[in-house]
Amino acid sequence: MSKPLPYNRSVIFLVLIIFLQMGIMSSFCLTDLDYSLRKLKYSEGSLSAEQSFHGTNSAKLSVHDKDRFARIYIDLDDPLPLQDLDQLSMWIRPQSGSGSLQIEIYLDGNEKILSLKKNWAEMEMSYSQWNELDGFDLEYYGYGSLDDIKDKLKGKRIVKIYITIYDETVAFIDYIKIGDEIISFEPLEKEDVKDGPASATPGGLITYTITYGNNEFQTVDLIVKEDYDSRTVFIESYPPPDFGTTNIWTFPHLPPGAHGQITIKMRTIKPAAKASIDGHVSGKGFASTEGMLSTEFESYPVTNNVHILAGEFNFSASTNTRIRPIIGSVLQYGEHGSGDYLAEEQLTYSSASIFAERNILASSSPAFVNFSQNRIPLPMRGEWSAKVRAENDYRDILWSDRYYGALSLNLSYRAQLGKTLSYLETTGHVLGLADRTANWPGGFTDTHLAGNFTLQGKARWRWANKTVSPDKGWLECCPLVPG
């Protein structure tokens, strides 16, 4: 450890800041209608590829006893306005048996609308053919018409719908439409349009999944376009993007009801920096320095947006992934006072470690300040204060030295903060006050001094083979002997 020497020094203040703008964005499914099919003792509801009106699948409802029923349960993630009953429709294919159908519509406020139960013949349904059933074709208990329902229950919202068939029968149901929402019973229909992890590590991989589909009745040319967060880098995708791009996928002539997925792998940008700084300063007057080096970074969100275009259809969704914080080390230092001031420093910084070696030689004396050109300069006296705070949050280590009310300082210290090795070594002479604190897993020290003393301290912490080995150094103090 070198002794404090007179020298020159430049004052350097290094600050690393990340500005983040927080936003809340959500991902959505292809439909806000969430359905379920159930298998009971005498009936069954299931997805089937035997028959389909739109796409490759439909709901198959089978009832094996005349006093039983099979049902499609539809829950709305977001309640729909009652006016959307104008666009309630579905396609039904009776396959066998003399079944009947009834629709229950549940509204907020525990209101319920129940259609009259009618059999296939009463509804003029043809067997082994797809027949459209419109909400206007139904009759409802207690109401004259659909318009009557909307007038009497104005302001209500639809929260769930049950579509039920009774008696011994087999029927297929497909392409249920309520307002702008559609259920076509395709395997990927319930998936989020954009799905991604809730969190990721800095520099780690993020896998996004995009689900697309064609709910139209005709073939479409569908385009998927991604807007990547600027703090992420595209790695690969399946299927690959359009030639010459990393964020556009074109699916020409996509058949009605067809669905698919795109898997994208991104990598987050890990903050990284390196610096090596030498400086010196000397002079007489007022001096004040503050410095901070940090390898820590706060958590931040990355947002990924997707746009799906098909003719006049334009759908957007997004997902947020929070990048977890980097826990590292922070070194803070500085001194201020008036009088003679000589100092030098060497700083080395990377994203994983911090090193600093600093020497300070200062003595207190008045400094003259002229507040006006026409007045006599006024003497101002300021005693010296100095600090060094070395904090390794990764290893839960804190060393803090503070000197104040000092008429003279002659300090030299070295600090290293890293994942494997951390230390603080200090030597010097001080005429004034000093506080020294050290905290580490399993122990702490707290020392307070006042007077004219010398000091020598060494604290060392090494992590190797999962074993922590502290080398403890102590502050050695003794009065100065007059020369």
Secondary structure per residue as TSV (DSSP state, phi and psi in degrees):
chain	resnum	aa	ss	phi	psi
A	1	M	-	360.0	121.1
A	2	S	-	-75.2	149.4
A	3	K	-	-77.1	152.1
A	4	P	-	-63.0	133.8
A	5	L	-	-129.1	155.1
A	6	P	-	-70.1	140.8
A	7	Y	-	-169.9	179.2
A	8	N	-	-97.1	157.3
A	9	R	-	-157.9	142.7
A	10	S	-	-104.0	139.7
A	11	V	-	-86.9	124.1
A	12	I	-	-128.1	134.6
A	13	F	-	-124.8	111.9
A	14	L	-	-108.1	123.8
A	15	V	-	-130.2	132.1
A	16	L	-	-112.8	122.9
A	17	I	-	-132.1	137.7
A	18	I	-	-113.9	122.7
A	19	F	-	-94.1	128.5
A	20	L	-	-123.6	137.6
A	21	Q	-	-109.6	118.9
A	22	M	-	-87.9	139.2
A	23	G	-	-141.7	154.4
A	24	I	-	-114.7	118.0
A	25	M	-	-133.8	152.0
A	26	S	-	-120.9	160.2
A	27	S	-	-107.5	151.6
A	28	F	-	-126.3	153.7
A	29	C	B	-79.6	169.8
A	30	L	S	-63.3	-25.7
A	31	T	-	-140.5	148.5
A	32	D	S	-89.2	7.6
A	33	L	E	-95.9	117.7
A	34	D	E	-106.0	117.9
A	35	Y	E	-113.2	161.0
A	36	S	E	-143.8	150.6
A	37	L	E	-126.1	141.1
A	38	R	-	-128.6	148.5
A	39	K	B	-105.0	120.2
A	40	L	-	-113.6	-178.5
A	41	K	S	-64.7	-40.5
A	42	Y	S	-116.8	14.6
A	43	S	E	-157.8	166.3
A	44	E	E	-155.4	138.3
A	45	G	E	-121.3	131.2
A	46	S	E	-154.0	161.0
A	47	L	E	-76.7	140.1
A	48	S	E	-139.6	141.4
A	49	A	S	-102.6	10.4
A	50	E	S	-67.0	-43.3
A	51	Q	-	-137.6	149.4
A	52	S	-	-156.3	144.0
A	53	F	S	-96.0	-34.5
A	54	H	S	-138.3	118.3
A	55	G	S	84.5	-147.0
A	56	T	S	-112.3	-10.7
A	57	N	-	-128.9	163.5
A	58	S	E	-148.8	174.8
A	59	A	E	-92.5	127.0
A	60	K	E	-104.8	120.0
A	61	L	E	-111.7	125.2
A	62	S	E	-126.6	129.0
A	63	V	E	-120.2	126.8
A	64	H	-	-104.8	5.3
A	65	D	S	-146.1	140.8
A	66	K	T	-66.2	-21.0
A	67	D	T	-100.3	13.9
A	68	R	-	-114.1	179.0
A	69	F	E	-148.7	160.7
A	70	A	E	-128.5	149.3
A	71	R	E	-145.8	146.9
A	72	I	E	-102.5	121.0
A	73	Y	E	-98.4	120.8
A	74	I	E	-118.5	119.8
A	75	D	E	-111.2	138.6
A	76	L	E	-97.8	120.5
A	77	D	E	-59.5	-40.0
A	78	D	E	-123.7	120.7
A	79	P	E	-54.6	144.0
A	80	L	E	-103.5	149.2
A	81	P	E	-64.3	148.9
A	82	L	G	-58.9	-27.5
A	83	Q	G	-61.8	-21.0
A	84	D	G	-68.6	-9.9
A	85	L	G	-62.9	-20.4
A	86	D	G	-58.7	-27.3
A	87	Q	G	-112.5	29.8
A	88	L	-	-83.8	121.9
A	89	S	E	-156.3	164.3
A	90	M	E	-162.9	165.4
A	91	W	E	-115.2	131.5
A	92	I	E	-126.0	137.6
A	93	R	E	-126.6	92.3
A	94	P	E	-63.7	131.8
A	95	Q	E	-106.1	-38.5
A	96	S	E	-162.7	162.2
A	97	G	E	78.5	164.5
A	98	S	-	-104.4	76.0
A	99	G	-	-87.7	172.3
A	100	S	E	-135.8	161.9
A	101	L	E	-131.0	146.0
A	102	Q	E	-145.6	144.3
A	103	I	E	-120.1	129.6
A	104	E	E	-111.7	127.7
A	105	I	E	-117.6	118.9
A	106	Y	E	-102.1	133.5
A	107	L	E	-113.7	162.7
A	108	D	T	-64.7	154.3
A	109	G	T	81.4	16.2
A	110	N	T	62.8	23.9
A	111	E	E	-80.7	148.5
A	112	K	E	-140.1	135.6
A	113	I	E	-116.3	129.7
A	114	L	E	-125.3	124.3
A	115	S	B	-79.9	157.6
A	116	L	-	-67.1	137.1
A	117	K	-	-74.8	123.6
A	118	K	E	-132.5	145.8
A	119	N	E	-87.4	175.6
A	120	W	T	-59.4	-39.3
A	121	A	T	-66.8	-43.7
A	122	E	T	-62.5	-29.5
A	123	M	T	-92.7	4.6
A	124	E	T	57.3	43.1
A	125	M	-	-87.5	134.1
A	126	S	-	-92.7	136.2
A	127	Y	T	-72.3	148.3
A	128	S	T	57.3	26.6
A	129	Q	S	-139.2	155.1
A	130	W	-	-85.7	127.8
A	131	N	E	-121.3	136.0
A	132	E	E	-89.0	133.1
A	133	L	E	-114.8	121.7
A	134	D	E	-105.0	147.4
A	135	G	G	-58.4	-28.3
A	136	F	G	-72.0	-18.7
A	137	D	G	-80.8	-9.9
A	138	L	-	-90.8	154.9
A	139	E	-	-113.6	145.4
A	140	Y	B	-122.4	139.7
A	141	Y	T	-61.3	129.2
A	142	G	T	82.2	-0.9
A	143	Y	B	-134.1	144.7
A	144	G	S	-77.2	-35.0
A	145	S	S	-159.1	175.3
A	146	L	H	-64.4	-37.8
A	147	D	H	-63.6	-36.2
A	148	D	H	-62.9	-40.0
A	149	I	H	-61.9	-45.3
A	150	K	H	-66.4	-35.0
A	151	D	H	-69.7	-44.6
A	152	K	H	-77.2	-26.7
A	153	L	T	-115.6	32.2
A	154	K	T	-57.4	135.5
A	155	G	T	93.1	-13.2
A	156	K	-	-75.4	158.8
A	157	R	E	-126.4	148.2
A	158	I	E	-84.0	128.5
A	159	V	E	-111.8	-28.0
A	160	K	E	-161.6	158.6
A	161	I	E	-138.3	135.3
A	162	Y	E	-113.4	128.4
A	163	I	E	-111.7	115.8
A	164	T	E	-125.0	137.1
A	165	I	E	-115.6	144.2
A	166	Y	E	-120.1	166.4
A	167	D	S	71.2	174.2
A	168	E	S	-73.1	112.1
A	169	T	E	-166.8	162.3
A	170	V	E	-130.1	130.5
A	171	A	E	-146.7	150.1
A	172	F	E	-107.2	139.9
A	173	I	E	-128.4	135.4
A	174	D	E	-146.9	160.3
A	175	Y	E	51.3	62.5
A	176	I	E	-80.5	127.1
A	177	K	E	-123.6	127.2
A	178	I	E	-132.6	111.6
A	179	G	T	61.7	-126.7
A	180	D	T	-95.1	1.6
A	181	E	E	-94.0	141.5
A	182	I	E	-134.2	137.3
A	183	I	E	-115.4	120.1
A	184	S	-	-121.3	10.7
A	185	F	-	60.8	32.7
A	186	E	-	-85.2	149.2
A	187	P	T	-57.1	-33.7
A	188	L	T	-95.2	5.2
A	189	E	T	-64.7	-32.4
A	190	K	T	-84.2	-7.3
A	191	E	S	-71.8	150.5
A	192	D	B	-64.8	140.9
A	193	V	S	-57.5	-40.6
A	194	K	E	-129.9	123.7
A	195	D	E	-131.2	139.7
A	196	G	-	-159.0	169.9
A	197	P	-	-71.0	153.7
A	198	A	S	-72.5	-29.1
A	199	S	E	-149.5	162.8
A	200	A	E	-154.3	161.9
A	201	T	-	-86.4	150.4
A	202	P	T	-57.9	128.5
A	203	G	T	81.3	0.4
A	204	G	-	-89.0	174.4
A	205	L	E	-86.7	143.7
A	206	I	E	-123.5	129.5
A	207	T	E	-108.0	120.3
A	208	Y	E	-106.2	145.5
A	209	T	E	-123.4	126.4
A	210	I	E	-109.6	129.2
A	211	T	E	-111.0	127.4
A	212	Y	E	-126.0	162.2
A	213	G	E	-166.0	160.7
A	214	N	-	-111.8	104.2
A	215	N	-	-93.6	7.9
A	216	E	S	-82.3	171.5
A	217	F	S	-91.2	-4.9
A	218	Q	S	-125.2	163.5
A	219	T	-	-64.8	140.9
A	220	V	E	-130.8	156.9
A	221	D	E	-95.9	109.8
A	222	L	E	-103.5	135.7
A	223	I	E	-122.0	130.6
A	224	V	E	-111.0	127.2
A	225	K	E	-128.4	130.3
A	226	E	E	-102.4	141.4
A	227	D	E	-112.5	106.0
A	228	Y	-	-83.8	147.4
A	229	D	-	-65.6	140.5
A	230	S	T	-65.2	-14.5
A	231	R	T	-96.7	17.2
A	232	T	E	-126.9	158.3
A	233	V	E	-128.2	131.4
A	234	F	E	-68.6	132.9
A	235	I	E	-107.6	-58.0
A	236	E	E	-164.8	168.6
A	237	S	E	-150.9	159.2
A	238	Y	E	-134.4	123.3
A	239	P	S	-67.4	163.1
A	240	P	-	-63.2	153.9
A	241	P	-	-70.7	172.1
A	242	D	S	-55.9	148.8
A	243	F	T	-56.1	132.9
A	244	G	T	83.1	1.9
A	245	T	-	-127.8	167.0
A	246	T	S	-121.8	0.1
A	247	N	S	-139.0	13.9
A	248	I	E	-130.2	133.0
A	249	W	E	-128.8	128.8
A	250	T	E	-114.6	130.4
A	251	F	E	-120.8	92.3
A	252	P	E	-75.4	148.3
A	253	H	E	53.6	46.6
A	254	L	E	-73.4	122.5
A	255	P	-	-68.1	158.3
A	256	P	T	-58.5	134.6
A	257	G	T	82.8	-8.2
A	258	A	-	-71.7	138.5
A	259	H	E	-129.1	157.8
A	260	G	E	-161.4	174.7
A	261	Q	E	-136.1	150.3
A	262	I	E	-120.4	130.0
A	263	T	E	-108.6	125.9
A	264	I	E	-122.6	133.1
A	265	K	E	-108.7	125.7
A	266	M	E	-121.4	158.2
A	267	R	E	-122.8	134.4
A	268	T	E	-77.8	152.6
A	269	I	-	-82.9	123.9
A	270	K	-	-90.2	125.4
A	271	P	-	-57.7	135.0
A	272	A	-	-147.8	141.2
A	273	A	-	-157.0	150.7
A	274	K	-	-138.8	141.3
A	275	A	E	-155.4	146.0
A	276	S	E	-135.2	120.4
A	277	I	E	-129.5	130.7
A	278	D	E	-119.6	139.7
A	279	G	E	-155.1	157.9
A	280	H	E	-153.8	155.5
A	281	V	E	-153.8	150.0
A	282	S	E	-151.4	151.9
A	283	G	E	162.1	-174.9
A	284	K	E	-134.0	133.9
A	285	G	E	143.1	-150.3
A	286	F	E	-89.4	138.3
A	287	A	E	-137.5	140.7
A	288	S	E	-149.4	125.5
A	289	T	E	-129.2	145.9
A	290	E	E	-140.7	134.1
A	291	G	E	-142.0	149.3
A	292	M	E	-150.5	132.7
A	293	L	E	-124.5	137.4
A	294	S	E	-143.0	138.0
A	295	T	-	-104.5	10.0
A	296	E	-	-93.0	147.3
A	297	F	B	-137.2	140.1
A	298	E	-	-76.1	158.8
A	299	S	-	-65.0	149.4
A	300	Y	E	-150.5	155.4
A	301	P	E	-94.9	145.6
A	302	V	E	-114.6	136.7
A	303	T	E	-115.9	130.5
A	304	N	E	-119.0	126.5
A	305	N	E	-112.9	146.0
A	306	V	E	-129.0	143.4
A	307	H	E	-125.2	129.6
A	308	I	E	-114.9	120.7
A	309	L	E	-119.3	133.2
A	310	A	E	-153.4	96.7
A	311	G	T	64.6	-123.0
A	312	E	T	-83.1	-7.6
A	313	F	E	-79.2	127.2
A	314	N	E	-139.8	106.0
A	315	F	E	-118.8	138.5
A	316	S	E	-128.6	146.5
A	317	A	E	-151.4	163.4
A	318	S	E	-150.8	164.3
A	319	T	E	-145.0	147.1
A	320	N	E	-107.6	138.3
A	321	T	E	-125.4	123.8
A	322	R	E	-88.0	124.5
A	323	I	E	-83.0	122.7
A	324	R	-	-66.8	151.3
A	325	P	-	-69.3	157.1
A	326	I	B	-98.4	120.7
A	327	I	-	-94.8	124.7
A	328	G	-	-145.3	-130.3
A	329	S	E	-131.0	155.9
A	330	V	E	-136.5	130.8
A	331	L	E	-119.4	123.7
A	332	Q	E	-121.9	141.6
A	333	Y	E	-153.1	166.3
A	334	G	E	161.6	167.0
A	335	E	E	-157.3	157.2
A	336	H	E	-156.1	153.4
A	337	G	E	164.2	-172.9
A	338	S	E	-128.4	147.3
A	339	G	E	129.9	-150.4
A	340	D	E	-80.9	137.1
A	341	Y	E	-141.6	120.0
A	342	L	E	-132.0	130.1
A	343	A	E	-157.7	160.1
A	344	E	E	-151.5	158.7
A	345	E	E	-151.2	155.2
A	346	Q	E	-133.4	124.0
A	347	L	E	-123.9	135.9
A	348	T	E	-131.2	131.3
A	349	Y	E	-136.1	139.5
A	350	S	-	-144.0	177.6
A	351	S	S	-70.4	-10.2
A	352	A	S	-115.4	-18.0
A	353	S	-	-152.6	160.9
A	354	I	E	-132.9	135.6
A	355	F	E	-131.8	137.7
A	356	A	E	-143.8	136.9
A	357	E	E	-130.1	121.4
A	358	R	E	-134.9	144.9
A	359	N	E	-130.4	131.3
A	360	I	E	-131.0	132.3
A	361	L	E	-131.0	113.8
A	362	A	E	-143.0	143.5
A	363	S	E	-135.4	144.4
A	364	S	E	-84.8	134.2
A	365	S	-	-159.4	157.9
A	366	P	-	-63.9	146.6
A	367	A	E	-120.5	136.4
A	368	F	E	-93.7	132.6
A	369	V	E	-123.5	128.1
A	370	N	-	-103.6	107.6
A	371	F	S	-82.3	-14.3
A	372	S	S	-150.1	146.0
A	373	Q	T	-65.5	-21.1
A	374	N	T	-98.7	5.7
A	375	R	S	-118.5	160.8
A	376	I	-	-76.8	135.3
A	377	P	-	-56.0	140.8
A	378	L	E	-101.2	135.4
A	379	P	E	-77.1	135.6
A	380	M	E	-130.0	135.6
A	381	R	-	-119.2	131.3
A	382	G	-	-135.0	121.5
A	383	E	-	-70.0	163.9
A	384	W	E	-94.2	141.6
A	385	S	E	-129.1	148.1
A	386	A	E	-149.3	155.5
A	387	K	E	-149.8	153.1
A	388	V	E	-145.9	128.8
A	389	R	E	-130.0	115.7
A	390	A	E	-114.2	115.5
A	391	E	E	-126.2	119.2
A	392	N	E	-110.2	93.7
A	393	D	T	-69.9	-23.1
A	394	Y	T	-65.4	-33.9
A	395	R	T	-112.5	6.7
A	396	D	T	57.5	49.8
A	397	I	E	-119.9	138.4
A	398	L	E	-141.2	125.3
A	399	W	E	-121.0	132.7
A	400	S	E	-140.0	121.1
A	401	D	E	-116.0	133.6
A	402	R	E	-137.5	131.8
A	403	Y	E	-124.4	136.0
A	404	Y	E	-155.6	163.9
A	405	G	E	58.2	31.8
A	406	A	E	-95.4	133.8
A	407	L	E	-82.1	-23.2
A	408	S	E	-151.7	146.6
A	409	L	E	-132.5	132.4
A	410	N	E	-138.3	87.2
A	411	L	E	-116.7	148.4
A	412	S	E	-145.2	126.5
A	413	Y	E	-145.1	151.7
A	414	R	E	-126.0	140.9
A	415	A	E	-137.7	137.7
A	416	Q	E	-132.2	128.4
A	417	L	E	-128.1	118.3
A	418	G	-	-154.4	176.6
A	419	K	S	-70.8	-31.6
A	420	T	S	-98.6	-46.6
A	421	L	E	-126.8	131.8
A	422	S	E	-138.0	139.9
A	423	Y	E	-156.4	159.8
A	424	L	E	-139.6	121.2
A	425	E	E	-120.8	132.5
A	426	T	E	-136.8	137.3
A	427	T	E	-138.6	157.2
A	428	G	E	158.3	178.8
A	429	H	E	-122.3	136.4
A	430	V	E	-136.9	133.7
A	431	L	E	-112.6	95.2
A	432	G	E	161.4	-141.2
A	433	L	E	-116.9	151.6
A	434	A	E	-147.3	140.0
A	435	D	E	-125.1	134.9
A	436	R	E	-133.5	129.2
A	437	T	E	-129.9	139.7
A	438	A	E	-138.1	131.8
A	439	N	E	-129.2	133.8
A	440	W	E	-148.5	163.0
A	441	P	T	-56.4	114.6
A	442	G	T	101.8	-2.2
A	443	G	E	-174.7	171.9
A	444	F	E	-159.6	159.5
A	445	T	E	-134.1	150.6
A	446	D	E	-145.4	116.1
A	447	T	E	-127.2	138.3
A	448	H	E	-130.9	132.5
A	449	L	E	-133.3	150.6
A	450	A	E	-148.0	132.1
A	451	G	E	135.1	-152.9
A	452	N	E	-112.1	106.9
A	453	F	E	-144.0	159.5
A	454	T	E	-103.2	158.3
A	455	L	E	-144.3	150.1
A	456	Q	E	-149.9	119.3
A	457	G	E	-132.7	147.8
A	458	K	E	-147.1	119.4
A	459	A	E	-126.4	130.7
A	460	R	E	-139.2	140.1
A	461	W	E	-141.6	121.3
A	462	R	E	-125.3	139.0
A	463	W	E	-114.9	117.6
A	464	A	E	-148.8	135.5
A	465	N	T	52.3	39.3
A	466	K	T	61.7	20.1
A	467	T	E	-121.1	130.2
A	468	V	E	-92.2	128.1
A	469	S	E	-125.9	93.9
A	470	P	E	-83.4	136.9
A	471	D	E	-106.9	114.7
A	472	K	-	-94.3	131.4
A	473	G	-	-114.4	154.8
A	474	W	-	-122.2	153.3
A	475	L	-	-79.4	121.3
A	476	E	-	-105.3	124.1
A	477	C	-	-126.7	141.8
A	478	C	-	-157.6	150.6
A	479	P	B	-69.5	146.8
A	480	L	-	-73.2	140.3
A	481	V	-	-93.0	121.2
A	482	P	-	-55.5	140.1
A	483	G	-	-83.5	360.0
